[in-house]
Amino acid sequence: MLQRFQTYIKKENLFKSNEKILLTVSGGIDSVVMCDLFFKAKLNFGIAHCNFQLRDKESDEDELFVEALSEKYGVTFHSTEFDTSSYSKKNKLCILVAESELRYNWFEEIRKQFSYSFIATAHHQDDSIETFFINLIRGAGISGLHGILPKAGYIIRPMLFCNKEAIVT
């Protein structure tokens, strides 16, 4: 998997090996595997984690797990907590949209403040296929009929080379 990961990064020209990348890590298997691949590839990275305070003790446990992961890899750990429910109500957004807004705004702040070149998410092929069908159902035109792009502005998706099954095994 490491070789495929490195080949994909080069093929898609996601970033240069000397650039510092901010990894978005939830604590789930997708983002944990992404961390492991960055570490094994000897890439320069830091870890960012959002605690949305939606699952009580489990949210706090995820944050502690991701912090321990950053210590294991010897990289900088950035974390924040959001009152997602209040933000959602105040802005009349569903929870998923509220999480997304809070998350990406904060990631961009961290990217700028700590001079990260890019923000990496652990989206994989299955996520991209799902996005394609969502766009299709929503009636997207030809230009909107695509999955998740490997690179969009400062957001990169280095795990799009594999599917969930490959990540789990």
C-alpha positions as CSV (number, residue, x, y, z in Angstrom):
1,M,0.0,0.0,0.0
2,L,2.9,2.4,0.8
3,Q,4.2,2.2,-2.8
4,R,0.7,2.8,-4.3
5,F,0.3,5.8,-1.9
6,Q,3.7,7.3,-3.0
7,T,3.0,6.7,-6.6
8,Y,-0.5,8.3,-6.4
9,I,1.0,11.4,-4.7
10,K,3.5,11.8,-7.5
11,K,1.1,11.0,-10.3
12,E,-1.5,13.5,-9.1
13,N,1.2,16.1,-8.2
14,L,-0.4,16.5,-4.8
15,F,2.6,18.1,-3.1
16,K,6.4,18.1,-3.0
17,S,8.1,15.8,-0.6
18,N,9.7,18.8,1.3
19,E,6.3,20.5,2.0
20,K,4.6,20.4,5.3
21,I,1.1,18.8,5.3
22,L,-1.7,19.2,7.8
23,L,-3.5,15.8,8.2
24,T,-7.1,15.9,9.3
25,V,-7.5,13.0,11.7
26,S,-10.9,12.0,13.2
27,G,-9.5,8.8,14.9
28,G,-11.3,6.6,12.4
29,I,-9.5,3.9,10.4
30,D,-9.3,6.0,7.2
31,S,-7.4,8.9,8.7
32,V,-5.3,6.7,11.0
33,V,-4.1,4.7,8.0
34,M,-3.3,8.0,6.2
35,C,-1.2,9.1,9.2
36,D,0.7,5.8,9.1
37,L,1.4,6.1,5.4
38,F,2.7,9.7,5.8
39,F,4.9,8.4,8.7
40,K,6.2,5.4,6.7
41,A,6.9,7.6,3.7
42,K,8.9,10.0,5.9
43,L,6.8,13.0,5.0
44,N,6.6,16.2,7.0
45,F,3.2,16.5,8.6
46,G,1.2,17.6,11.6
47,I,-2.2,16.4,12.8
48,A,-5.4,18.3,13.3
49,H,-8.4,17.0,15.2
50,C,-11.9,18.5,15.7
51,N,-14.0,17.5,18.7
52,F,-17.5,18.4,17.7
53,Q,-18.9,17.4,21.2
54,L,-21.7,15.4,19.7
55,R,-21.0,12.0,21.2
56,D,-20.2,12.9,24.8
57,K,-17.4,10.7,26.2
58,E,-16.7,9.1,22.9
59,S,-15.8,12.5,21.3
60,D,-13.3,13.1,24.1
61,E,-11.8,9.6,23.8
62,D,-11.3,10.2,20.0
63,E,-9.4,13.4,20.8
64,L,-7.2,11.6,23.3
65,F,-6.5,8.8,20.9
66,V,-5.5,11.2,18.1
67,E,-3.3,13.1,20.5
68,A,-1.6,9.9,21.5
69,L,-1.2,9.1,17.7
70,S,0.6,12.4,17.2
71,E,2.9,11.7,20.1
72,K,3.6,8.2,18.6
73,Y,4.7,9.8,15.3
74,G,6.5,12.7,17.0
75,V,4.4,15.4,15.1
76,T,2.6,18.6,16.1
77,F,-0.9,18.1,17.3
78,H,-3.6,20.7,16.8
79,S,-7.1,20.3,18.4
80,T,-10.2,22.3,19.0
81,E,-13.6,21.8,20.4
82,F,-16.8,23.1,18.8
83,D,-20.3,23.6,20.2
84,T,-21.6,22.1,17.0
85,S,-25.2,21.8,18.1
86,S,-25.4,25.6,19.0
87,Y,-23.7,26.6,15.8
88,S,-26.1,24.4,13.8
89,K,-29.2,25.9,15.5
90,K,-27.9,29.5,15.3
91,N,-27.1,29.3,11.6
92,K,-30.1,27.0,10.7
93,L,-27.8,24.3,9.4
94,C,-28.0,20.5,9.6
95,I,-25.4,19.0,11.8
96,L,-23.3,17.7,8.9
97,V,-23.1,21.1,7.2
98,A,-22.3,22.7,10.5
99,E,-19.5,20.3,11.1
100,S,-18.1,20.8,7.6
101,E,-18.1,24.6,7.9
102,L,-16.5,24.6,11.4
103,R,-13.9,22.0,10.4
104,Y,-12.7,23.5,7.1
105,N,-12.6,27.1,8.4
106,W,-10.5,26.0,11.4
107,F,-8.2,23.8,9.2
108,E,-7.5,26.8,7.0
109,E,-6.7,28.9,10.0
110,I,-4.2,26.3,11.2
111,R,-2.8,25.9,7.7
112,K,-2.0,29.6,7.5
113,Q,-0.9,30.1,11.1
114,F,1.6,27.2,11.1
115,S,2.7,27.4,7.4
116,Y,1.3,24.1,6.2
117,S,1.3,23.8,2.4
118,F,-1.8,21.7,2.2
119,I,-4.6,20.1,4.2
120,A,-5.0,16.4,3.7
121,T,-8.3,14.5,4.2
122,A,-8.6,10.7,4.2
123,H,-11.3,10.5,1.5
124,H,-11.0,7.3,-0.5
125,Q,-12.5,5.8,-3.7
126,D,-15.7,4.7,-2.0
127,D,-16.3,8.3,-0.8
128,S,-15.6,9.6,-4.4
129,I,-18.1,7.2,-5.9
130,E,-20.7,8.2,-3.3
131,T,-20.1,11.9,-4.2
132,F,-20.5,11.2,-7.9
133,F,-24.0,9.6,-7.3
134,I,-25.1,12.4,-4.9
135,N,-24.2,14.9,-7.6
136,L,-26.1,12.8,-10.2
137,I,-29.2,12.6,-8.0
138,R,-29.0,16.3,-7.4
139,G,-29.1,16.9,-11.1
140,A,-25.6,18.2,-11.6
141,G,-24.7,19.1,-15.2
142,I,-21.8,17.5,-17.1
143,S,-19.2,19.6,-15.3
144,G,-20.6,18.6,-11.9
145,L,-20.6,14.9,-12.6
146,H,-17.4,13.9,-10.9
147,G,-16.4,12.4,-7.6
148,I,-14.0,14.0,-5.1
149,L,-11.1,15.7,-6.8
150,P,-7.6,14.7,-5.7
151,K,-6.7,18.4,-5.3
152,A,-8.9,21.4,-4.8
153,G,-7.1,24.6,-3.7
154,Y,-5.3,23.8,-0.5
155,I,-7.2,20.5,0.1
156,I,-5.6,17.3,-1.0
157,R,-6.9,13.8,-0.9
158,P,-4.0,11.3,-0.9
159,M,-6.1,8.3,-0.1
160,L,-8.2,8.4,-3.3
161,F,-5.9,5.7,-4.8
162,C,-7.6,3.0,-2.7
163,N,-11.0,1.8,-1.5
164,K,-12.3,1.1,2.0
165,E,-11.6,-2.6,1.7
166,A,-7.9,-1.9,1.1
167,I,-7.7,0.4,4.1
168,V,-9.3,-2.1,6.4
169,T,-7.0,-5.0,5.3
